[in-house]
């Protein structure tokens, strides 16, 4: 039986470790997880204001759904950034705003609650509540006074679960297993002219 050199041993150990890491990451990607995707986003002018309309499709992972059913309130943040493009200089930042949408469940009444800017709505199913959470309907994001005519503008829209709003023990869990607890659509870019 031939003797194994140190180099061969390290090469084999590295290959086995890489194979195990690949299997674990593949298994995590197959577990039912949630996600947030931007389905539609449009900016339209209504009087003196520019309003963002559209919606995100949000799906909770099984860990988040279990936490919600046990009384943990989930806070989602919708973020909007707009900038005016300039020919010979960097883009001018016009606005950077956020708003929070809270999702909770009442086990006694078996109802979901979604609250945004002081307004609350009640839903009988999680799917209906998540549709309301991802709704961008008529969000006033820009004023005509901020705009310059005949200019090109870029906007960025994002929605994510605010892990910092979770109870402290769950924050630690969220940091340890990010795939199941952290939902984020990432910045989605849109362009328009004024």
C-alpha contacts under 8 A as a table, 3 or more apart, distances in Angstrom:
res1	aa1	res2	aa2	distance
4	X	8	X	6.22
4	X	9	X	6.49
5	X	8	X	5.26
5	X	9	X	6.26
6	X	9	X	5.04
6	X	10	X	6.20
7	X	10	X	5.24
7	X	11	X	6.14
8	X	11	X	5.07
8	X	12	X	6.11
9	X	12	X	5.20
9	X	13	X	6.07
10	X	13	X	5.02
10	X	14	X	5.97
11	X	14	X	5.17
11	X	15	X	6.23
12	X	15	X	5.11
12	X	16	X	6.22
13	X	16	X	5.18
13	X	17	X	6.15
14	X	17	X	5.10
14	X	18	X	6.11
15	X	18	X	5.12
15	X	19	X	6.14
16	X	19	X	5.05
16	X	20	X	6.23
17	X	20	X	5.14
17	X	21	X	6.20
18	X	21	X	5.16
18	X	22	X	6.12
19	X	22	X	5.12
19	X	23	X	6.22
20	X	23	X	5.09
20	X	24	X	6.21
21	X	24	X	5.18
21	X	25	X	6.16
22	X	25	X	5.27
22	X	26	X	6.01
23	X	26	X	5.03
23	X	27	X	6.06
24	X	27	X	5.06
24	X	28	X	6.19
25	X	28	X	5.04
25	X	29	X	6.17
26	X	29	X	5.11
26	X	30	X	6.38
27	X	30	X	5.17
27	X	31	X	6.45
28	X	31	X	5.26
28	X	179	X	7.69
29	X	32	X	7.90
29	X	33	X	7.79
30	X	33	X	7.98
32	X	61	X	6.27
32	X	62	X	6.72
33	X	59	X	7.82
33	X	60	X	6.71
33	X	61	X	4.08
33	X	62	X	6.54
33	X	179	X	7.39
33	X	180	X	6.02
34	X	58	X	7.29
34	X	59	X	4.53
34	X	60	X	4.18
34	X	61	X	4.03
34	X	62	X	7.64
34	X	180	X	7.26
34	X	183	X	6.88
35	X	57	X	8.00
35	X	58	X	5.84
35	X	59	X	5.16
35	X	60	X	6.55
35	X	61	X	7.56
35	X	183	X	5.51
35	X	184	X	6.82
35	X	185	X	7.22
36	X	56	X	6.51
36	X	57	X	5.59
36	X	58	X	4.44
36	X	59	X	6.35
36	X	159	X	7.26
36	X	160	X	7.44
36	X	183	X	6.34
36	X	184	X	5.85
36	X	185	X	4.81
37	X	56	X	5.52
37	X	57	X	5.26
37	X	58	X	6.66
37	X	185	X	5.25
38	X	41	X	7.41
38	X	55	X	6.37
38	X	56	X	4.36
38	X	57	X	6.27
38	X	158	X	7.94
38	X	185	X	6.84
38	X	188	X	7.34
39	X	54	X	7.27
39	X	55	X	5.86
39	X	56	X	5.43
39	X	57	X	6.40
40	X	53	X	7.81
40	X	54	X	4.69
40	X	55	X	5.52
40	X	56	X	7.12
41	X	52	X	6.73
41	X	53	X	5.64
41	X	54	X	4.34
41	X	55	X	6.61
41	X	136	X	7.86
41	X	190	X	7.81
42	X	52	X	5.69
42	X	53	X	5.28
42	X	54	X	6.20
43	X	50	X	6.39
43	X	51	X	5.49
43	X	52	X	4.62
43	X	53	X	6.38
43	X	192	X	7.86
44	X	50	X	5.51
44	X	51	X	5.47
44	X	52	X	6.74
44	X	53	X	7.91
45	X	48	X	7.29
45	X	49	X	5.83
45	X	50	X	4.35
45	X	51	X	6.25
46	X	49	X	5.42
46	X	50	X	6.04
46	X	51	X	7.02
47	X	50	X	7.90
48	X	143	X	5.91
48	X	144	X	5.34
48	X	145	X	7.97
49	X	140	X	6.34
49	X	141	X	7.44
49	X	142	X	5.80
49	X	143	X	4.62
49	X	144	X	5.98
50	X	140	X	5.87
50	X	141	X	6.00
50	X	142	X	4.97
50	X	143	X	6.06
50	X	144	X	7.24
51	X	138	X	5.34
51	X	139	X	5.20
51	X	140	X	4.31
51	X	141	X	5.67
51	X	142	X	7.03
52	X	136	X	6.48
52	X	137	X	6.73
52	X	138	X	5.65
52	X	139	X	5.05
52	X	140	X	6.35
52	X	141	X	6.54
53	X	135	X	7.93
53	X	136	X	5.01
53	X	137	X	4.47
53	X	138	X	5.30
53	X	139	X	6.60
54	X	135	X	6.43
54	X	136	X	5.03
54	X	137	X	5.95
55	X	131	X	7.90
55	X	134	X	5.24
55	X	135	X	4.47
55	X	136	X	5.15
55	X	137	X	7.38
56	X	131	X	7.72
56	X	134	X	4.42
56	X	135	X	6.38
56	X	136	X	7.69
56	X	159	X	7.67
57	X	130	X	7.65
57	X	131	X	6.87
57	X	134	X	6.07
58	X	130	X	6.06
58	X	131	X	7.34
58	X	133	X	7.80
58	X	134	X	6.41
59	X	130	X	7.39
60	X	63	X	7.93
60	X	64	X	5.81
60	X	65	X	5.90
61	X	64	X	5.27
61	X	65	X	6.18
61	X	180	X	5.80
61	X	181	X	7.22
62	X	65	X	5.05
62	X	66	X	6.08
62	X	180	X	7.60
63	X	66	X	5.20
63	X	67	X	6.25
63	X	180	X	6.28
63	X	181	X	6.97
64	X	67	X	5.03
64	X	68	X	6.10
64	X	180	X	7.32
64	X	181	X	6.33
65	X	68	X	5.05
65	X	69	X	6.22
66	X	69	X	5.13
66	X	70	X	6.32
67	X	70	X	5.11
67	X	71	X	6.62
67	X	72	X	5.44
68	X	71	X	5.34
68	X	72	X	4.79
68	X	73	X	6.23
68	X	74	X	7.02
68	X	104	X	6.45
68	X	105	X	6.26
69	X	72	X	7.21
69	X	105	X	6.13
69	X	106	X	7.93
69	X	107	X	6.97
70	X	107	X	7.83
71	X	104	X	6.92
71	X	105	X	6.14
71	X	106	X	7.09
71	X	107	X	7.64
72	X	104	X	6.82
72	X	105	X	7.88
72	X	166	X	7.47
72	X	167	X	7.81
73	X	102	X	6.79
73	X	103	X	5.79
73	X	104	X	4.68
73	X	105	X	7.48
73	X	166	X	7.36
74	X	102	X	5.75
74	X	103	X	5.13
74	X	104	X	6.43
74	X	161	X	7.23
74	X	162	X	7.69
74	X	165	X	7.51
74	X	166	X	6.97
75	X	100	X	6.51
75	X	101	X	5.72
75	X	102	X	4.47
75	X	103	X	6.31
75	X	161	X	5.99
75	X	162	X	5.59
75	X	163	X	7.86
75	X	165	X	6.49
75	X	166	X	7.90
76	X	100	X	5.69
76	X	101	X	5.10
76	X	102	X	6.22
76	X	103	X	7.90
76	X	133	X	7.70
76	X	159	X	6.78
76	X	160	X	5.53
76	X	161	X	4.40
76	X	162	X	5.56
77	X	98	X	6.54
77	X	99	X	5.72
77	X	100	X	4.59
77	X	101	X	6.22
77	X	159	X	5.46
77	X	160	X	5.45
77	X	161	X	6.31
77	X	162	X	6.37
78	X	98	X	5.55
78	X	99	X	5.42
78	X	100	X	6.37
78	X	101	X	7.62
78	X	157	X	7.44
78	X	158	X	5.77
78	X	159	X	4.40
78	X	160	X	6.83
79	X	96	X	7.50
79	X	97	X	5.84
79	X	98	X	4.31
79	X	99	X	6.64
79	X	157	X	5.74
79	X	158	X	5.11
79	X	159	X	6.18
80	X	95	X	7.74
80	X	96	X	5.83
80	X	97	X	5.40
80	X	98	X	6.27
80	X	141	X	7.56
80	X	155	X	7.13
80	X	156	X	5.73
80	X	157	X	4.77
80	X	158	X	6.65
81	X	93	X	7.89
81	X	94	X	7.61
81	X	95	X	5.61
81	X	96	X	4.46
81	X	97	X	6.55
81	X	155	X	5.55
81	X	156	X	5.08
81	X	157	X	6.66
82	X	93	X	6.30
82	X	94	X	5.47
82	X	95	X	5.42
82	X	96	X	6.75
82	X	153	X	7.00
82	X	154	X	5.79
82	X	155	X	4.31
82	X	156	X	6.43
83	X	91	X	6.02
83	X	92	X	5.27
83	X	93	X	4.33
83	X	94	X	5.04
83	X	95	X	7.12
83	X	153	X	5.71
83	X	154	X	5.46
83	X	155	X	6.42
84	X	91	X	5.52
84	X	92	X	5.06
84	X	93	X	6.55
84	X	94	X	6.86
84	X	151	X	6.95
84	X	152	X	6.08
84	X	153	X	4.50
84	X	154	X	6.46
85	X	90	X	7.26
85	X	91	X	4.59
85	X	92	X	6.51
85	X	151	X	7.14
85	X	152	X	5.59
85	X	153	X	5.67
85	X	154	X	7.10
86	X	89	X	5.62
86	X	90	X	6.40
86	X	91	X	5.58
86	X	92	X	7.32
86	X	152	X	7.96
93	X	96	X	7.91
94	X	146	X	6.87
95	X	142	X	7.49
97	X	141	X	7.72
99	X	116	X	7.84
99	X	117	X	7.73
100	X	116	X	6.45
100	X	117	X	7.59
101	X	114	X	6.87
101	X	115	X	5.79
101	X	116	X	4.93
101	X	117	X	7.85
101	X	133	X	6.26
102	X	113	X	7.84
102	X	114	X	5.54
102	X	115	X	5.19
102	X	116	X	6.69
102	X	133	X	7.65
103	X	112	X	7.09
103	X	113	X	5.71
103	X	114	X	4.73
103	X	115	X	6.80
103	X	129	X	7.58
103	X	133	X	7.28
104	X	112	X	5.73
104	X	113	X	5.19
104	X	114	X	6.67
105	X	110	X	7.10
105	X	111	X	5.85
105	X	112	X	4.45
105	X	113	X	6.12
106	X	109	X	5.59
106	X	110	X	5.51
106	X	111	X	5.42
106	X	112	X	6.34
106	X	113	X	7.79
107	X	110	X	4.75
107	X	111	X	7.01
110	X	124	X	7.11
111	X	122	X	6.56
111	X	123	X	5.76
111	X	124	X	5.11
111	X	125	X	7.17
112	X	122	X	5.75
112	X	123	X	5.04
112	X	124	X	6.27
112	X	125	X	6.88
112	X	126	X	6.71
112	X	129	X	6.30
113	X	120	X	6.69
113	X	121	X	5.73
113	X	122	X	4.79
113	X	123	X	6.35
113	X	129	X	7.09
114	X	120	X	5.55
114	X	121	X	5.33
114	X	122	X	6.61
114	X	129	X	6.51
114	X	132	X	7.05
114	X	133	X	6.64
115	X	118	X	6.48
115	X	119	X	5.47
115	X	120	X	4.15
115	X	121	X	6.42
116	X	119	X	5.34
116	X	120	X	6.43
122	X	129	X	7.71
123	X	126	X	7.39
123	X	128	X	6.18
123	X	129	X	5.63
124	X	128	X	7.32
124	X	129	X	7.85
125	X	128	X	5.44
125	X	129	X	6.42
126	X	129	X	5.01
126	X	130	X	6.07
127	X	130	X	5.18
127	X	131	X	6.28
128	X	131	X	5.11
128	X	132	X	6.45
129	X	132	X	5.13
129	X	133	X	6.23
130	X	133	X	4.81
130	X	134	X	6.24
131	X	134	X	5.33
131	X	135	X	6.27
132	X	135	X	5.15
136	X	139	X	6.09
142	X	146	X	6.96
143	X	146	X	5.53
143	X	147	X	7.09
144	X	147	X	5.23
145	X	148	X	7.94
147	X	194	X	7.72
148	X	151	X	6.10
148	X	194	X	7.40
149	X	194	X	5.57
150	X	193	X	6.87
150	X	194	X	5.53
151	X	193	X	5.86
151	X	194	X	5.78
152	X	191	X	7.33
152	X	192	X	6.11
152	X	193	X	4.69
152	X	194	X	6.77
153	X	191	X	5.70
153	X	192	X	5.44
153	X	193	X	6.03
153	X	194	X	7.76
154	X	189	X	6.92
154	X	190	X	5.84
154	X	191	X	4.49
154	X	192	X	6.60
155	X	189	X	5.72
155	X	190	X	5.19
155	X	191	X	6.09
156	X	187	X	5.73
156	X	188	X	5.29
156	X	189	X	4.55
156	X	190	X	6.29
157	X	187	X	5.54
157	X	188	X	5.17
157	X	189	X	6.62
158	X	184	X	7.57
158	X	185	X	5.84
158	X	186	X	5.66
158	X	187	X	4.88
158	X	188	X	6.25
159	X	184	X	5.99
159	X	185	X	5.58
159	X	186	X	7.21
160	X	182	X	7.76
160	X	183	X	5.47
160	X	184	X	4.11
160	X	185	X	6.22
160	X	186	X	7.79
161	X	182	X	6.28
161	X	183	X	5.32
161	X	184	X	6.45
162	X	165	X	5.73
162	X	166	X	7.51
163	X	166	X	5.44
163	X	171	X	6.24
163	X	174	X	7.12
163	X	181	X	7.80
163	X	182	X	6.93
164	X	171	X	6.62
166	X	170	X	6.12
166	X	171	X	5.85
167	X	170	X	5.47
167	X	171	X	6.29
168	X	171	X	5.00
168	X	172	X	6.66
169	X	172	X	5.48
169	X	173	X	6.61
170	X	173	X	4.87
170	X	174	X	5.95
171	X	174	X	4.94
171	X	175	X	6.25
172	X	175	X	5.22
172	X	176	X	6.32
173	X	176	X	5.10
173	X	177	X	6.20
174	X	177	X	5.37
174	X	178	X	5.43
174	X	180	X	7.48
174	X	181	X	5.07
174	X	182	X	6.77
175	X	178	X	5.53
177	X	180	X	6.08
177	X	181	X	6.70
178	X	181	X	5.30
178	X	182	X	5.29
179	X	182	X	6.05
179	X	183	X	7.94
180	X	183	X	7.99
185	X	188	X	7.69
